[in-house]
Amino acid sequence: MSEPSVTSRQSLRKSLRQARRALSADAQQRAAQALQQQLSDYLPPHTKQLAGYLASDGEISLLPTLSWCHQRDIRTSLPVIHPFTGKHLLFQHFTNNTAMTRNRFNIEEPALDSTAIIELTAHDCLLMPLVGFDAMGNRLGMGGGFYDRTLAPLQQLRDGTPRPLLIGVAHDCQQVPVLPIEPWDIPLDVIITPTQCIEL
């Protein structure tokens, strides 16, 4: 990996995180509602298991979407940092009654319960937060590589093997003209914002 690429990604990450944190509470709420509408229009009708996340650091909120899922008997899960590797994610069943804790990044996640873990390939859709994206569908994450490492096995699945639809979600202000990419970046199937749907 070249140094200019590292610098470029770090600089973009900083400016885009500042942009989404600068959104007012009202703007965040309106964006979350608009995203829920976009997702409800896009999600395949057979969706029964969906992975989401709880927003932090200005990320677009999925609370309206998770509530919408629960009203339609779509099971939801949230990411939990793997207790042994510390570098991968597990996905654990989530309801309004799930006991929660805070991980080492001070982000809320379900309290670890091995009986509530949902296999990655058991999901129909996986919603991923983005730091940045471009119109070609390239994405920029937080830089920890958690999703890339966790989703890497999906790249090895043969054609026809069921796998979750990978959906990146973000505020519109997080779009950039061109995003530097790396070979380990896991490609998405679609990026959805409050105002657009970029199918890849």
C-alpha positions in Angstrom: 0.0 0.0 0.0 1.5 3.3 -1.1 1.9 6.2 1.3 -0.1 8.6 -0.8 -3.1 6.2 -0.7 -2.9 6.0 3.1 -2.7 9.7 3.5 -5.5 10.3 1.1 -7.8 7.8 2.9 -6.9 9.2 6.3 -7.6 12.8 5.2 -10.9 11.8 3.6 -11.9 9.9 6.7 -11.3 12.9 8.9 -13.2 15.4 6.8 -16.1 13.1 6.1 -16.5 12.2 9.8 -16.5 15.9 10.6 -19.2 16.5 7.9 -21.6 13.9 9.3 -21.0 15.0 12.9 -21.8 18.5 11.9 -25.4 17.5 11.0 -28.0 18.9 13.4 -30.2 16.5 15.5 -33.1 17.4 13.3 -31.2 16.8 10.1 -30.1 13.4 11.5 -33.7 12.4 12.3 -35.0 13.5 8.9 -32.2 11.5 7.2 -32.9 8.4 9.3 -36.6 8.5 8.3 -35.8 9.1 4.6 -33.3 6.2 4.7 -35.9 3.9 6.2 -38.3 4.7 3.4 -35.6 4.1 0.8 -34.7 0.8 2.4 -38.3 -0.3 2.8 -38.7 0.3 -1.0 -35.5 -1.6 -1.8 -35.3 -4.6 0.5 -36.3 -7.9 -1.2 -39.8 -9.0 -0.2 -38.3 -12.4 1.1 -36.2 -10.6 3.7 -36.5 -12.4 7.0 -33.1 -11.7 8.7 -31.4 -8.4 8.5 -28.2 -7.2 10.1 -27.9 -3.5 11.1 -25.9 -1.4 13.5 -26.4 1.3 16.2 -25.2 4.6 15.0 -22.3 6.5 16.5 -19.9 9.3 15.5 -22.6 10.9 13.3 -23.4 7.7 11.4 -26.9 7.7 9.9 -29.3 6.1 12.3 -31.0 2.8 11.6 -33.4 3.0 14.5 -36.5 3.8 12.3 -35.4 0.9 10.0 -34.9 -1.6 12.8 -38.4 -0.6 14.2 -39.9 -1.0 10.8 -38.4 -4.5 10.6 -39.7 -5.5 14.0 -43.2 -4.4 13.0 -43.0 -6.8 10.0 -41.5 -9.8 11.8 -38.1 -9.3 10.1 -35.5 -10.6 12.6 -32.6 -8.2 13.2 -29.1 -8.6 14.5 -26.3 -6.2 15.5 -22.6 -6.6 15.3 -20.6 -7.6 18.3 -16.8 -7.5 18.4 -15.5 -11.1 18.5 -14.5 -11.9 22.1 -11.4 -14.0 21.0 -9.9 -12.4 17.9 -11.0 -8.9 18.8 -10.6 -8.1 15.0 -13.8 -9.7 13.6 -17.5 -9.2 14.1 -20.2 -11.6 15.2 -23.8 -10.8 14.5 -26.2 -11.3 17.4 -30.0 -11.4 17.5 -31.4 -8.0 18.6 -34.9 -7.0 19.9 -36.0 -4.0 22.0 -35.5 -6.2 25.1 -31.9 -7.3 24.3 -29.4 -6.6 27.1 -26.8 -4.2 25.9 -23.2 -3.3 26.8 -20.5 -1.0 25.5 -17.5 -2.3 23.6 -13.9 -0.9 23.8 -14.9 1.8 21.3 -17.7 2.9 23.6 -20.3 1.7 21.0 -23.4 -0.1 22.2 -23.7 -3.7 21.3 -25.7 -6.7 22.5 -24.2 -8.3 25.6 -22.5 -11.5 24.4 -24.8 -14.5 24.3 -23.5 -17.5 22.3 -27.1 -18.8 21.9 -28.2 -15.6 20.1 -25.4 -15.5 17.4 -26.7 -15.6 13.9 -24.4 -17.0 11.2 -23.4 -14.5 8.6 -24.8 -16.5 5.7 -28.2 -16.9 7.5 -28.8 -13.2 6.9 -30.7 -12.0 3.8 -29.4 -8.4 4.0 -26.5 -6.7 5.9 -26.6 -3.0 6.4 -23.1 -1.5 6.8 -22.2 2.1 7.9 -19.8 4.0 5.6 -17.5 6.9 6.2 -17.4 7.7 2.5 -18.5 6.4 -0.9 -18.4 7.4 -4.6 -20.8 6.9 -7.5 -18.9 3.8 -8.6 -19.8 2.1 -5.3 -16.3 2.3 -3.8 -16.5 2.6 0.0 -14.4 4.0 2.8 -14.8 2.5 6.3 -13.6 3.6 9.7 -10.2 2.0 9.0 -10.3 -0.9 11.5 -11.0 -3.5 8.9 -13.7 -5.2 11.0 -16.2 -5.6 8.1 -13.6 -6.5 5.5 -12.2 -9.3 7.7 -15.6 -10.5 8.7 -17.0 -10.5 5.2 -13.9 -11.9 3.4 -15.2 -15.5 3.5 -18.2 -14.4 1.4 -15.7 -13.8 -1.5 -14.9 -17.6 -1.5 -18.5 -18.7 -1.9 -19.3 -20.4 -5.1 -21.9 -18.9 -7.5 -25.3 -19.8 -6.3 -24.4 -20.2 -2.7 -26.8 -18.0 -0.7 -25.1 -14.9 0.9 -26.5 -11.7 2.3 -27.1 -8.7 0.2 -24.4 -6.2 1.2 -25.9 -2.7 1.5 -23.8 0.3 2.4 -25.8 3.2 4.0 -24.6 6.8 4.6 -25.6 10.4 4.6 -25.5 12.2 1.2 -22.8 14.5 2.5 -20.5 11.5 2.6 -20.3 11.1 -1.2 -17.0 12.1 -2.9 -16.2 12.2 -6.6 -13.5 9.5 -6.5 -12.5 7.2 -3.7 -9.1 5.5 -3.4 -9.6 1.8 -3.1 -7.6 -1.1 -1.8 -7.6 -4.8 -2.9 -9.0 -6.0 0.5 -12.1 -3.7 0.3 -15.1 -5.9 0.1 -17.4 -4.8 -2.8 -21.0 -3.8 -2.0 -24.2 -4.7 -3.9 -25.8 -1.3 -3.4 -25.3 2.0 -1.6 -28.4 3.7 -0.2 -28.7 7.2 1.2 -31.7 9.3 2.1 -32.0 10.4 -1.6 -30.4 7.8 -3.8 -29.9 4.2 -4.5 -26.6 3.3 -6.3 -26.8 -0.3 -7.5 -23.5 -1.9 -8.4 
